[in-house]
Amino acid sequence: MKTIQLGSLKKEVSVVGLGGEGILQTYDKNAEAQLVIREALNQGLTYCDCARVYSDSELYYGEVWKTNPELRSNVFQTSKSASRDRDGALADLAASLQRLKTNHLDLWQIHDVRTEEDLAAISRPGGALEAFILAKENGLVKNIGVTGHHDPYILTKAVEQWPVDTVLMPVNPVEQVIGGFLTHTLPTAQEKGVAVIGMKVLGAGHYIIPKLGITPELLIRYALSCGITVAIVGCSTPEEVRELSTAGTLPPLPDSEKEQITDLFAPYATKYAFYRGVL
């Protein structure tokens, strides 16, 4: 597995990571989730994504760290808070640490920033940003980040204005066609030295891969060819984890192949960027 340095402490992480969707975004599926998490660890995936609002995702990871605490030190454990005020975010952090059975997060993220109102609420006195900065100063979190998949221009403002170490955003051929996240947020993050985590990597692929003959492996390699730091994908089975891991050992796509895939997705772009809401 290829690795890369991530965050203010330059911790080595795998270039592909286990996303917080798939089996992790469920309730009462502990046995199935354990198989996926442990396969990810066996395959050398060290970036582990989840969120306070992702069903039982934190509990699933917490079961692993409780049973095998020696595995935790090798992992870049992340979580997220969607609270917009300081006290709510701190309460989320306390709950996340308890559920994850850990004394710190490697990355804590301001979750799903969508609007100017979100930016204002998070930034104001008593807003969530105060909690994130305080948690980093106190060592409860090693890095802070921001996530978004609705409005690339709002997310770009967050990267510009806030002291974040990472940004989590959509990276896929649909985004290359539409523009925004890859044309504005990505270069802004790169200029500021903010690590870029790619999500929604399969994008519309769930729906049109059968039509185009595009494999998940190609889409993961596509994302890694966009100049991002890490690509994450939610998995539902150990087999899917192995496919993700294999993609992380291969080179990014050459520009010519990347352009071909972008062209194939172009007719479907506005219809299948469903995670953005109304375009």
Beta strands, then each sheet from edge to edge (+ up, - down):
strand 1: 3-6
strand 2: 11-14
strand 3: 16-22
strand 4: 47-48
strand 5: 76-81
strand 6: 107-110
strand 7: 144-147
strand 8: 166-170
strand 9: 195-199
strand 10: 230-235
sheet 1: 1+ 2-
sheet 2: 3+ 10+ 9+ 8+ 7+ 6+ 5+ 4+
end
